[in-house]
Amino acid sequence: MTHTVRCATLALLTAGAAAGAVLVPGVAAAAPVRGPDLQVVRSSVCTATITNRGDVTATGVRLQYLGIFFANVPGRDIAPGASDQFGYIDCNIAPTIPVFVVAYAGNGEANPFDNVAQVNP
């Protein structure tokens, strides 16, 4: 076979496979499982709210904060769509020093980019 014939045959096979996948009735792609997706936001000067925006319960949720102090605050499991408030002691002790809080789930994270918040100042 020439190179042109091989390329044309491969193109037809690829197109046929794609069309067959679209035309086969009753076959649907499985929805991807997102898992837990924690989002942390400032609630008040001394609290942060963690919300699970994922489709799986977040287990072993904890909040870590870093400012003048560093601490790991354990929490409860958070169901999909639910929220929990976490308190921390590094609140307004030195109002000009930033305090960052980070949320973690023991069973993973679908989107780690919204797990950090600056809560002070």
C-alpha positions as CSV (number, residue, x, y, z in Angstrom):
1,M,0.0,0.0,0.0
2,T,1.1,3.5,-0.7
3,H,1.4,6.1,2.0
4,T,-1.7,7.9,0.6
5,V,-3.8,4.8,0.6
6,R,-2.8,4.0,4.2
7,C,-3.6,7.5,5.4
8,A,-7.0,7.4,3.6
9,T,-7.8,4.0,5.1
10,L,-6.8,5.2,8.6
11,A,-8.9,8.3,8.2
12,L,-12.0,6.2,7.1
13,L,-11.5,3.8,10.0
14,T,-11.2,6.6,12.5
15,A,-14.3,8.4,11.1
16,G,-16.2,5.1,11.1
17,A,-15.3,4.4,14.7
18,A,-16.3,7.9,15.8
19,A,-19.6,7.6,13.9
20,G,-20.3,4.2,15.4
21,A,-19.7,5.5,18.9
22,V,-22.2,8.3,18.3
23,L,-24.8,6.1,16.6
24,V,-24.9,3.1,19.0
25,P,-28.1,3.4,21.0
26,G,-28.0,3.0,24.7
27,V,-24.3,3.6,25.1
28,A,-23.5,6.8,27.0
29,A,-20.3,8.1,28.4
30,A,-20.0,7.8,32.2
31,A,-20.1,11.1,33.9
32,P,-16.7,11.8,35.5
33,V,-16.6,11.7,39.3
34,R,-15.5,15.1,40.6
35,G,-15.0,14.1,44.2
36,P,-14.8,16.6,47.0
37,D,-14.2,20.3,46.1
38,L,-13.6,22.5,49.1
39,Q,-13.8,26.2,48.9
40,V,-12.7,28.4,51.8
41,V,-13.8,32.0,52.4
42,R,-13.5,34.5,55.2
43,S,-16.6,34.5,57.5
44,S,-15.5,37.0,60.0
45,V,-12.3,38.2,61.7
46,C,-11.8,34.9,63.5
47,T,-13.7,32.3,61.4
48,A,-13.5,30.9,57.9
49,T,-16.3,28.9,56.1
50,I,-15.4,25.8,54.2
51,T,-18.0,24.7,51.6
52,N,-17.9,21.4,49.7
53,R,-18.9,22.2,46.1
54,G,-18.1,18.6,44.9
55,D,-20.4,15.6,44.5
56,V,-18.8,13.4,47.2
57,T,-18.6,13.9,50.9
58,A,-15.3,15.4,52.0
59,T,-13.9,13.4,54.9
60,G,-11.3,14.3,57.4
61,V,-11.7,18.0,56.6
62,R,-9.2,20.3,58.4
63,L,-8.2,23.9,58.3
64,Q,-4.6,25.1,58.6
65,Y,-3.8,28.7,59.1
66,L,-0.5,30.6,58.9
67,G,0.1,34.1,60.3
68,I,1.9,34.8,63.5
69,F,1.0,31.2,64.5
70,F,0.6,28.0,62.6
71,A,-2.1,25.5,63.5
72,N,-4.1,22.6,62.2
73,V,-7.8,22.7,63.1
74,P,-9.6,19.4,62.7
75,G,-13.3,19.5,61.5
76,R,-16.1,17.2,60.6
77,D,-17.0,15.5,57.3
78,I,-18.8,17.9,54.9
79,A,-21.5,16.6,52.6
80,P,-21.8,17.9,49.0
81,G,-23.3,21.4,49.1
82,A,-22.8,21.8,52.9
83,S,-20.6,24.2,54.8
84,D,-18.8,24.3,58.1
85,Q,-17.3,27.2,60.0
86,F,-13.8,26.9,61.5
87,G,-12.4,29.3,64.1
88,Y,-8.7,30.2,64.5
89,I,-6.9,32.1,67.2
90,D,-4.6,34.1,64.9
91,C,-7.4,36.7,64.4
92,N,-6.5,40.3,64.6
93,I,-3.6,39.8,67.0
94,A,-1.4,41.8,64.6
95,P,-3.9,43.4,62.2
96,T,-1.2,44.3,59.6
97,I,0.2,40.8,59.2
98,P,-1.7,38.6,56.7
99,V,-3.2,35.4,57.9
100,F,-3.8,32.6,55.3
101,V,-6.1,29.7,55.8
102,V,-6.0,26.5,53.7
103,A,-8.7,23.8,53.6
104,Y,-7.9,20.1,53.2
105,A,-9.9,16.9,52.8
106,G,-8.6,13.5,53.7
107,N,-10.1,11.9,50.6
108,G,-8.6,14.2,48.0
109,E,-9.6,17.4,46.2
110,A,-11.0,18.0,42.8
111,N,-10.0,21.7,42.6
112,P,-7.2,22.7,45.0
113,F,-7.1,26.2,43.6
114,D,-9.9,27.6,45.7
115,N,-8.7,26.1,49.0
116,V,-6.7,29.1,50.2
117,A,-8.0,32.4,51.5
118,Q,-6.4,35.5,53.0
119,V,-8.5,36.3,56.0
120,N,-6.5,39.1,57.6
121,P,-6.1,42.1,57.1
